[in-house]
Every structure is written in C-alpha cells, then in structure tokens.
Amino acid sequence: MQDQPPNPNQPAITLIGGSGFVGSAIGERFASMGWEIRLVTRTIRPLFFSFPAKQFAWDGKTLPMPAIQGAKAIINLAGQPIFEHRWT
C-alpha cells in the first residue's frame, strides 16, 4: 500500500509514533471521517490497527518524505508511553 500515489481528493493526516493508545484513538476518529491515515513508526505491524493506515518505517531521526508530502496535518506522538507507570 505504501507505493500507491496519494489521492488528492482525500485529506491525509500523518501520525508520528501513532501506534499507541492516543494515536489509535486519533487514527480511528480521522479514518471514520474519511481521512487517509499515515503512521510513521519504528515497527511496521501488518493488520495491527482497527482502521486502515499506511505505515512508514522510521529510524527515529529522518521522516520519510512520502509520509508527510501533501498531509493536511502532522501530529507527533513519539515519546514515552502514557501507561508505563502510575500517573499522579
């Protein structure tokens, strides 16, 4: 799926580190509204998400250009997991 050209009539959103709890909720919401979801992740997981998404491998330093070209929004969620420890 990564080799298909973007559909100019479909808005796209790029989620960096979007495979976690928050990213999954955002991805589901935007997918339900007809957006193309592009996930930039360190680990490609086929058939892992409950919404259609194009996944792009990330080395943690350089963003893959096809993942961000033409995107209407880019959301950076890379970082610490929110459920790693108790929140106060």
Secondary structure as a PSIPRED ss2 file (coil, helix, strand):
# PSIPRED VFORMAT (PSIPRED V4.0)

   1 M C   1.000  0.000  0.000
   2 Q C   1.000  0.000  0.000
   3 D C   1.000  0.000  0.000
   4 Q C   1.000  0.000  0.000
   5 P C   1.000  0.000  0.000
   6 P C   1.000  0.000  0.000
   7 N C   1.000  0.000  0.000
   8 P C   1.000  0.000  0.000
   9 N C   1.000  0.000  0.000
  10 Q C   1.000  0.000  0.000
  11 P C   1.000  0.000  0.000
  12 A E   0.000  0.000  1.000
  13 I E   0.000  0.000  1.000
  14 T E   0.000  0.000  1.000
  15 L E   0.000  0.000  1.000
  16 I E   0.000  0.000  1.000
  17 G C   1.000  0.000  0.000
  18 G C   1.000  0.000  0.000
  19 S C   1.000  0.000  0.000
  20 G C   1.000  0.000  0.000
  21 F H   0.000  1.000  0.000
  22 V H   0.000  1.000  0.000
  23 G H   0.000  1.000  0.000
  24 S H   0.000  1.000  0.000
  25 A H   0.000  1.000  0.000
  26 I H   0.000  1.000  0.000
  27 G H   0.000  1.000  0.000
  28 E H   0.000  1.000  0.000
  29 R H   0.000  1.000  0.000
  30 F H   0.000  1.000  0.000
  31 A H   0.000  1.000  0.000
  32 S H   0.000  1.000  0.000
  33 M C   1.000  0.000  0.000
  34 G C   1.000  0.000  0.000
  35 W C   1.000  0.000  0.000
  36 E E   0.000  0.000  1.000
  37 I E   0.000  0.000  1.000
  38 R E   0.000  0.000  1.000
  39 L E   0.000  0.000  1.000
  40 V E   0.000  0.000  1.000
  41 T E   0.000  0.000  1.000
  42 R C   1.000  0.000  0.000
  43 T C   1.000  0.000  0.000
  44 I C   1.000  0.000  0.000
  45 R C   1.000  0.000  0.000
  46 P C   1.000  0.000  0.000
  47 L C   1.000  0.000  0.000
  48 F C   1.000  0.000  0.000
  49 F C   1.000  0.000  0.000
  50 S C   1.000  0.000  0.000
  51 F C   1.000  0.000  0.000
  52 P C   1.000  0.000  0.000
  53 A C   1.000  0.000  0.000
  54 K E   0.000  0.000  1.000
  55 Q E   0.000  0.000  1.000
  56 F E   0.000  0.000  1.000
  57 A E   0.000  0.000  1.000
  58 W C   1.000  0.000  0.000
  59 D C   1.000  0.000  0.000
  60 G C   1.000  0.000  0.000
  61 K C   1.000  0.000  0.000
  62 T C   1.000  0.000  0.000
  63 L C   1.000  0.000  0.000
  64 P C   1.000  0.000  0.000
  65 M H   0.000  1.000  0.000
  66 P H   0.000  1.000  0.000
  67 A H   0.000  1.000  0.000
  68 I H   0.000  1.000  0.000
  69 Q C   1.000  0.000  0.000
  70 G C   1.000  0.000  0.000
  71 A C   1.000  0.000  0.000
  72 K C   1.000  0.000  0.000
  73 A E   0.000  0.000  1.000
  74 I E   0.000  0.000  1.000
  75 I E   0.000  0.000  1.000
  76 N E   0.000  0.000  1.000
  77 L C   1.000  0.000  0.000
  78 A C   1.000  0.000  0.000
  79 G C   1.000  0.000  0.000
  80 Q C   1.000  0.000  0.000
  81 P C   1.000  0.000  0.000
  82 I C   1.000  0.000  0.000
  83 F C   1.000  0.000  0.000
  84 E C   1.000  0.000  0.000
  85 H C   1.000  0.000  0.000
  86 R C   1.000  0.000  0.000
  87 W C   1.000  0.000  0.000
  88 T C   1.000  0.000  0.000
